[in-house]
Amino acid sequence: MAAKTRKVRFARINRRRPPGQETLAMRSFAEDLTVLAESHLTQFTQRDPQTANMRTWTAADMSVQADGDFMTGVLGFSSPDQQKLFDSDAWSWVKGETIDLDAATRRTVAPFAIDLRDGQRWVSFAPTASLRPTTFASGLEHALNRAVGAAGLIPTEWEVDLVTSRSEIDLWLLAH
């Protein structure tokens, strides 16, 4: 069986001041993302609309590459689940021990990379079976907004917008 490959998707990250907020000198995009990554506050919990279970989302493992132009990381969620261990002595799944877990799996965690240059703000990621492009974009957006509030930074609203224009993606790929 051939190995399954994942498609890479793209989005743009934008920062906006809330309405009525005075204009303040903002840090660069790279500085803001670095502060958020180092804060370890990029985590939030929300109800899964399909199962009503709580999901804990975390953007983690974020590090800036040596040239300072890119950040890589992982975004994913954990949710409560039960796992059944096979009982080899009884040769039975039914008699196997049941373990309650609140964990992530490779289906709920996706790697990403962000172009930190102010004029770029691209994020590329590899969706999974349980972490579709719109779900990823929403999760990263919520994680960033949660961290801004928890860290007490100047209020900005972070938006992660999927890029669906093939020509726009091709232009970015050719440039990089």
PyMOL commands that set and color helices and strands:
alter all, ss='L'
color gray80, all
select helices_A, chain A and resi 29-39+133-151+166-175
alter helices_A, ss='H'
color red, helices_A
select strands_A, chain A and resi 9-16+43-47+54-64+70-84+98-103+109-115+122-125+157-162
alter strands_A, ss='S'
color yellow, strands_A
deselect
rebuild
show_as cartoon
